[in-house]
Amino acid sequence: MIDIADKLVKAYEGKPLSELPDAPVAALQGVSESDAEQLEQAFGIRTIRDLGDNKYFRWAQAINQLAE
C-alpha cells in the first residue's frame, strides 16, 4: 500500500485509512482552511470523499489521462 502520511497534515497522519474519506478537506497537505471554505462555497466540498467524488475534478482527471 502507498504511504499517504506525507499527504496529510500532522493531526491526520496516524488516522486509519478508513476514517480519512470523511476527514475535512483541510486534512490534506497544502489545503488551507481558507481553501477549504472556498471549495465548500464553490462546489459543496467538505470532506476528502467529496473532493474525490466531485464530478468536475473527475472529468478533469479523465481528460488529462486520455490526453497522455
BELWO-V737805 format. One record per helix or strand. SS is the DSSP state (~ for helix, > for strand). FROM is the first residue (numbers start at 1). TO is the last residue. If there is no record, write none. Layout:
# BELWO-V737805
ss->{SS & SS}
from->{FROM & FROM}
to->{TO & TO}
This chain:
# BELWO-V737805
ss->{~ & > & ~ & ~ & > & ~ & > & ~ & > & ~ & ~}
from->{5 & 8 & 10 & 17 & 24 & 25 & 28 & 33 & 47 & 48 & 55}
to->{7 & 8 & 12 & 20 & 24 & 27 & 28 & 43 & 47 & 53 & 67}
